[in-house]
């Protein structure tokens, strides 16, 4: 990490990325994994994912997402301004500092974002019944390899049956709403709202 400006103070790891935090920057590196729902198996795929993340997230946070940089080992990384954890909406809620006016404003910002987001056929296909059905089945196919080590076979089977039954029951609603799918934010959580 010698080429990262500033000393790395903390590293946060998820199943698909590592985030190296300095005093004023965050560098997010995609881990070389291929998990079915995400494929970062090559450096080129990781670079493309970093570029897509910057492009997509600049829509809501243009001053935070600075670009894609290269780490000392050549790995691409998303360079971001580091925002203090204590300033997140989650922290404000935990401290009882986010009143109804703050929450209404957050709702307005997110609502405007979704209204203006791409809803073309290229995006709508992601909300189609066929696509959702594929993802649900794929999730159970992938998790089946971990039965019984992580989950009891009966629990896995019942979850799969309930998921497929629910999907079938809601098919009409899913199909009717597929044209309403937007190219939004796939990981918008309270700790990501400032």
C-alpha positions in Angstrom: 0.0 0.0 0.0 3.0 2.3 -0.2 1.7 4.3 -3.1 -1.6 5.1 -1.4 -1.4 8.8 -0.3 -1.4 8.8 3.4 -1.1 5.9 5.9 -3.7 3.2 5.8 -5.6 3.4 9.1 -8.1 0.7 8.6 -9.1 -2.1 6.1 -12.7 -3.1 5.8 -13.4 -6.4 4.0 -16.5 -7.8 2.4 -17.0 -11.0 0.3 -16.3 -8.9 -2.9 -14.1 -6.0 -1.9 -11.5 -4.5 0.4 -11.6 -0.9 1.3 -8.4 0.8 2.5 -9.1 3.9 4.6 -6.7 6.7 5.1 -7.4 9.9 7.0 -9.1 11.6 4.0 -9.5 8.9 1.3 -11.0 5.5 0.8 -9.6 3.1 -1.9 -12.0 0.2 -2.8 -10.4 -2.8 -4.5 -12.6 -5.6 -6.0 -11.5 -9.0 -4.8 -10.7 -11.5 -7.5 -13.8 -13.6 -7.1 -16.4 -15.2 -9.3 -19.6 -15.8 -7.3 -22.2 -16.2 -10.0 -24.0 -12.9 -9.2 -20.7 -11.1 -9.7 -17.6 -11.9 -11.7 -14.3 -10.1 -10.8 -12.2 -13.0 -12.0 -9.8 -11.0 -14.1 -8.2 -7.6 -13.6 -10.0 -6.3 -16.7 -13.4 -7.3 -15.1 -12.3 -5.6 -11.9 -11.3 -2.4 -13.7 -14.7 -2.4 -15.6 -16.5 -2.9 -12.3 -14.6 0.0 -10.7 -15.4 2.3 -13.6 -19.1 1.3 -13.5 -19.2 2.0 -9.7 -17.7 5.4 -10.2 -20.1 6.3 -13.1 -23.2 5.0 -11.2 -22.4 6.5 -7.8 -21.4 9.9 -9.1 -25.1 10.4 -9.9 -25.8 10.8 -6.1 -22.3 11.7 -4.8 -20.3 13.4 -7.5 -17.9 15.0 -5.0 -17.2 11.7 -3.3 -16.3 9.4 -6.2 -13.1 10.8 -7.5 -12.2 8.1 -10.1 -10.4 4.9 -10.7 -6.7 4.7 -9.7 -4.1 2.0 -9.9 -2.7 0.4 -6.7 1.0 -0.4 -6.4 0.4 -4.0 -7.6 -1.5 -2.7 -10.7 -5.0 -3.5 -9.2 -7.6 -0.9 -10.1 -9.3 0.8 -7.2 -12.2 3.2 -6.7 -10.8 6.4 -5.1 -13.3 8.2 -2.8 -13.3 11.0 -0.4 -13.5 9.4 3.1 -16.6 10.5 4.9 -16.7 10.3 8.7 -18.8 7.4 9.9 -20.3 9.6 12.6 -21.8 11.8 9.9 -23.8 9.0 8.2 -27.6 8.9 8.5 -27.3 5.7 10.5 -25.1 7.5 13.1 -27.5 10.4 13.3 -30.4 8.1 13.8 -28.5 6.1 16.4 -27.9 9.4 18.3 -31.5 10.5 17.9 -30.5 13.5 15.7 -32.4 12.8 12.5 -35.9 14.2 12.9 -38.8 13.9 10.5 -37.7 16.9 8.4 -34.3 15.3 7.8 -35.9 12.0 6.8 -38.4 13.7 4.5 -35.6 15.5 2.8 -33.6 12.3 2.3 -36.8 10.7 0.9 -37.2 13.7 -1.5 -33.6 13.4 -2.8 -33.9 9.6 -3.3 -37.3 10.0 -4.8 -36.1 12.6 -7.4 -33.1 10.3 -8.1 -35.4 7.3 -8.9 -37.8 9.4 -10.9 -34.9 10.6 -13.1 -33.1 7.2 -13.3 -33.0 5.3 -16.6 -36.1 3.1 -17.0 -35.4 2.0 -20.6 -36.0 -1.5 -21.9 -32.3 -2.2 -21.3 -33.0 -1.7 -17.6 -36.5 -3.1 -17.4 -35.3 -6.6 -18.5 -33.6 -6.9 -15.1 -37.0 -6.8 -13.4 -38.6 -9.3 -15.7 -40.1 -12.4 -14.2 -37.7 -14.6 -16.1 -34.7 -12.7 -14.8 -35.9 -12.9 -11.2 -36.9 -16.5 -11.5 -33.4 -17.2 -12.8 -31.7 -15.4 -9.9 -33.8 -17.1 -7.3 -33.0 -20.5 -8.7 -29.3 -19.7 -9.1 -29.1 -18.6 -5.5 -30.4 -21.9 -4.3 -28.2 -23.8 -6.8 -25.2 -22.0 -5.4 -26.1 -22.4 -1.8 -26.9 -26.1 -2.2 -23.2 -26.8 -2.2 -23.0 -25.6 1.4 -25.8 -27.9 2.7 -25.5 -29.4 5.4 -22.4 -27.6 6.6 -24.0 -24.2 6.9 -27.7 -24.9 6.8 -29.9 -28.0 7.5 -31.1 -29.7 4.3 -34.8 -29.4 5.4 -34.4 -25.6 6.0 -32.7 -25.1 2.6 -35.5 -27.1 0.9 -38.3 -25.3 2.6 -36.8 -21.9 1.9 -36.4 -22.8 -1.8 -40.0 -24.1 -2.0 -41.4 -21.1 -0.3 -39.3 -18.7 -2.5 -40.4 -20.4 -5.7 -44.1 -20.6 -4.6 -44.0 -16.9 -3.7 -42.4 -16.0 -7.0 -45.1 -17.9 -8.8 -47.9 -16.4 -6.7 -46.6 -12.8 -7.5 -45.8 -13.5 -11.1 -48.6 -11.2 -12.5 -47.5 -8.3 -10.2 -43.9 -8.8 -11.1 -44.6 -8.8 -14.8 -46.9 -5.7 -14.5 -44.2 -3.8 -12.6 -41.2 -4.8 -14.7 -41.5 -1.6 -16.8 -41.1 0.4 -13.7 -37.7 -0.9 -12.9 -35.1 1.9 -12.6 -31.3 2.0 -12.8 -31.0 3.0 -9.2 -28.6 2.3 -6.4 -28.2 -1.4 -5.5 -26.7 -0.9 -2.1 -28.3 2.2 -0.6 -28.1 1.7 3.1 -28.3 4.1 6.0 -24.6 4.0 6.6 -24.1 5.2 2.9 -26.4 8.2 3.2 -24.8 11.5 4.3 
